[in-house]
Amino acid sequence: MIRRWELSDRKPLSLRAVHPCPCVSPVTLLASLIGLSRSICTFSPGSFPTQRRSVREAVRIVGALSVLFEEILGRQLEVSDITVTCLSEMHVALQQIQFLLEDCSRTGARIWILMKSRMVSAKFGATVRAIVTALDALPMDAIGVDEDVRESTELVSKQAWKEKFEVDCRDEWAVAEVHSILDSFEAGIEPDRGVIKRVVDYLQIRSWNDCDDEIRFLEEKIESNGEKEASFLSSLLGLMCYCRGFLFEFENWQHDVRRRIEIFSCFHLDDFRCPISLELMTDPVTVSTGQTYDRSSIQRWLNAGNWVCPKTGQKLTSKELVTNVATKKLIEVFCDVNGIPLPNGRKQTRDISKTALPCSQAGGNALRKLCRFLTRRLVFGSTEQKNNAAREVRLLTKSSTFNRKCLIDSGAVLPLLNLLSTSNAAAEHDAITALSKLVKQSSGKRMIISWGGLDPIVSVLKKGQRLESRQVAAATIFYLSSRKGNQKLISDVSDVIPALVDLIRDGRTCGKQNAVVTIFALLLHPGNHQRVLDAGAVPLLINILACSDKAELLTDTLAVLAALSENKDGATEILQTPGLPLVTELLRSLETEQGREYCVSILLSLCSMDPGGKDFIRAMAQDSTMFKALDSVLTGGTSYAKKKARALIKLLLNSRER
């Protein structure tokens, strides 16, 4: 048998071919060689933006070999071990040829492949020579192939040895032009638009989406390579960001967006929710019945010992979970078209904590110039240009703290705040999302407050045109409230706390969590306790404890309840809800130390209430499992948590003695 080789985890230009099994039959090996040859011959050299000469020669040589493989298989002769060895070596080399062709035609890798032209040409040459080396060692006399096939094969071998796999002269020109553009950026000079356009056209980067694919690929390369080639990749990334925002700012982007909107108009967000959790799927997988679920949800279902499909009730023939690549891609594009933030837990969420400074001067200067250009568009552009610029700014703020600093320095905060009053839902979402990233910078917080940004942000929180925009507005307010003194300033804005409470009721998991943590931050100002109670937050918080299985959301909700329970009115209101059994159950079941600490704090506050607290103490004192749960806090909690746990244990023991 021929062992499978996986393409999904292979890095570009890493030719990890798999050797056929030593015991493989000649028939199976030849059938696989014919399949590989036919697959390679489907590549058209004219469709490749670069490496056309190398691709043409490689495809021509493999096409001639496919005739040889079919001739050998058709004769059904006994073949020697040396023949099998030669065919196995050719099988490895053909895999490598296929990998090279896939990399050279890979979406998003065009400029990177161009700049690696010498390496790619050398790999083509080495791989083709490996093929003809094995071909020369093939015992043609013993195989007994047709004379015409033999002559054509020998001719191909001679030509392949003479062929010099060198970089095409047009590729050399394009590489030189890219270096010239990067040199201009490094010197602080804006390159000629015509030169950039010629290079982009040569690479067949014809639309905003093509350019965006290049950027995503380069970001993944930077993430996977670490410090290696960081400066080189950063320069290319800066250039592609500049092209995306500068060359494709209007016409092509509008065309691509309209086309995508038309395609996805038949879909709804609910089509991509997991049937179990009802949340947007982050890692869709298909079970044996053909139904698709989010991996984490169906895995919990299976781990609980269930052998039926939750949706259809059919018995599962296996517990194998197959990644649904098509649905995953659909979710990504649907969220992109509709401005919906992708769920957390995806691989594409990358650590940008190390991006405070650019890895190269050329890339940094390109991004600075782009940020100034986008800011001018936000201020002076037409309505469509402002909307497009806001989208571009949102994308830039996601990928780098350096980009955020450049945008703040260029004055992008005020025009983004002004854009929050637009009637365009997508532009509103882009603007508030960009601000939610810029507010993470201390200078961004200061500018939003000084420019009177609280009112428009709270307005989006209360009546944003999309639920997602309201959720992002809550996160923005949370970051603003992290600055000392801002808690009172924010809570003085009309209806901000009721709007957050409304989001707890109406929002999805992400929105609920944003609203809960923002309320917790505002509770640092004592005057806000009564406002939160008056807004009706307690019943909604108790409902989260009853319905949610997200540990992080539960912990944040318990933190708010613990803060409210320290107030007499808050403790009284919590006692009037069915929340006490929920808190005691969470004390036993929660795995986070912080969550258990909040449970203890709530229980201690409620036990101290009079009336009502004594009845609660008596009920808890009869439950032996409570002492075990409190003991776990004593052994693994913080000093503050241990202090509260000791006080609660003392109250329970006194009640039992009485």
Residue, then its C-alpha position, 0 to 999 in steps of 0.5 A: m500500500i502507498r502510505r498517505w501524506e498529509l498536505s494540510d500541516r505542511k509548511p510552504l516549500s517544505l517538501r515532506a514527501v512520504h516513501p512508499c511502503p517497502c512491501v508495496s506491490p508494483v501494480t499499486l505503485l504504478a497506479s499511484l504514479i499514474g495518478l500523481s502524473r495526471s494530477i501534475c499535468t492538470f497544472s497550466p503554466g500560464s496560470f502561474p504568476t511566477q516560475r512559469r518556465s520551471v513549471r512548464e518544464a516540470v509538467r512537460i517531463v512528468g507528462a512524458l513519464s506518465v506514458l512510461f508508467e502506463e506502458i509498464l502497468g499495461r504489460q503486467l510484467e514481473v518487475s525486479d526489486i531494482t525496478v521497484t526501488c527506482l519507481s519508489e524514488m520517482h514516486v517521492a520526487l513526483q510528490q515533491i513536484q506536486f508540492l512545489l506546484e501547489d505552493c507556487s499557485r497557493t492563494g496569498a503566497r504570490i509575493w512571498i514565492l516571488m521573493k523566494s524565486r532563486m530557492v524555488s527554481a533550485k528546488f524545481g531543478a533538484t527535484v527534476r534531477a532526482i526523477v531523471t536519476a531514478l529514470d536512468a537507473l531503471p532497467m529498460d531492457a528487463i522491463g521490455v517497454d515499447e521502443d517508441v516509449r523508450e526512445s521518448t523517455e531517453l530523450v526527455s532524460k537527456q533534455a532534463w539534464k541539460e535544462k537549467f532551472e534558473v529564475d525567469c528574467r521577468d521574475e528577476w525584474a519583479v524582484a528588483e522592483v519590490h526591492s526598489i519599493l522597499d528601499s523607498f519606504e526605508a528611506g521614508i520616500e513614498p514610492d511611485r504608484g505606477v511602479i507598485k501597480r505594475v508589480v501587483d499586476y504582474l503578480q495577478i493581485r487584482s482585487w482587495n480580497d487578493c491583497d487581503d489573502e497575501i496579508r493573512f499569509l504573511e501574518e501566519k508566516i511571521e507567527s510561525n517563523g518567530e524571529k527568523e526572517a522577521s524583518f523581511l516578512s515585516s517589510l512585505l507585510g507593510l507593502m501589502c497593507y499599503c497596497r490593500g488600503f491605497l490601491f484597492e481602497f474603493e473600486n475593487w473592494q466594493h465589487d468584491v463585497r457586493r459579489r460576496i453579499e450576493i452569494f451569502s444573502c441566502f445564509h443566516l447566522d443561525d445556519f452556522r450555530c452548533p445544534i447543541s450549544l447554539e453558539l457560532m461554531t469555531d471548529p465545525v466537525t461532522v459525525s457519522t450521521g452527516q450532521t455538523y456540530d462544534r467540536s467542543s460541544i459534540q466531544r462533551w456529548l460523546n465523553a458523557g457516553n452518548w452513542v446517538c446523534p443529538k439532532t437526528g437520534q440515529k445511532l453513531t457508527s463511530k465516534e470519529l469527528v471529521t473537520n468540516v472544512a467547507t463549513k469552516k470557510l463559509i463561517e469565516v467569509f460570512c462573518d467577514v461580509n457581515g462584520i461579525p467578529l469571529p469566535n475566540g478559540r480559533k487558530q487565527t487569533r494571534d499574540i500581538s503583544k510583541t508587535a509594539l515596534p515594527c520588525s523592519q524600517a521599510g514595513g514601519n514607514a509603509l504602515r505610517k504612510l498608510c495610516r496617515f492616508l486612511t485618516r485623511r480619507l476618514v476626515f475628507g473622503s466621500t461617504e463611501q471612502k470613509n466607510n472603506a477607510a473605517r474597514e481598513v482601519r479596523l483590520l489594521t488595529k487587529s494585527s499590531t499594536f504598532n498600527r494602533k499607535c500610528l493610527i492614534d498619532s495620525g489623528a484617527v480617533l476623532p473621525l472614527l468617533n464621528l462615524l459612530s453616528t452613521s446610518n451605515a451599519a457596517a461602517e458603524h461596526d467597523a468604527i466601534t471595533a477599531l475604537s475597541k482596539l485603540v482604547k487599549q492604548s493609554s493614549g487612546k483612552r485619553m483621546i477618546i475621553s478628551w474628544g467627548g467620545l463617551d456619549p457616541i460610544v454609549s449611544v452605540l451600546k444602547k441602540g447600535q444597528r447590530l447586536e455585535s456593535r453593541q457588544v463591542a461598545a460594551a468592551t470599549i467601555f470596559y477598557l475606558s473604565s480601567r483608567k482610575g477616575n473614569q468609573k464615575l465619569i462613565s456611570d454619569v452618562s445617561d442610561v449606561i448601566p441600564a444599557l449594559v443590563d439590557l445587553i446581559r438579557d439580549g446579548r450572546t455569550c460574548g456580549k453577556q460577558n462584555a456587559v458583566v465585566t464592564i458592570f464589575a469595573l463600574l462597581l469600583h465606584p461605590g455610587n454605582h451599586q444602587r444603579v446596578l440594582d435599580a436596573g434589574a441586574v440581579p435576576l439576569l445574573i442569577n439566570i446566567l448561573a442557572c443556564s451557562d456552562k462557560a466557566e469564564l462567564l460564570t466566574d465574572t458573574l459571581a464576581v459581580l454578585a460578590a460585589l453587590s452582596e457586600n451592600k445590604d440592599g444587594a444581599t437582600e435582593i440576592l436572598q429573594t432569588p433562587g440563586l443560593p442553591l446555584v452558588t453552593e453548587l458552583l462552590r462544589s463544581l467550579e474548577t477555578e480558584q477565583g470562582r470558588e473565592y467569589c462563591v465563598s464571598i457571596l455565601l458569607s455576605l448572605c449568611s451575615m444578613d438578618p433576617g434570612g441569613k440564619d435560615f440559610i446558615r442552618a440549611m448549609a450546616q446540615d450539608s456535609t459536602m459544604f465543609k469539603a468544598l470549603d476545605s478545598v478553598l482553605t488548601g488552594g485559595t488565596s489568603y483573602a479566600k482562606k480568611k473568608a472560608r474560615a469565617l464561613i466555616k466558623l458560622l456553620l459550626n456554631s450553627r451545628e452546635r446550637 
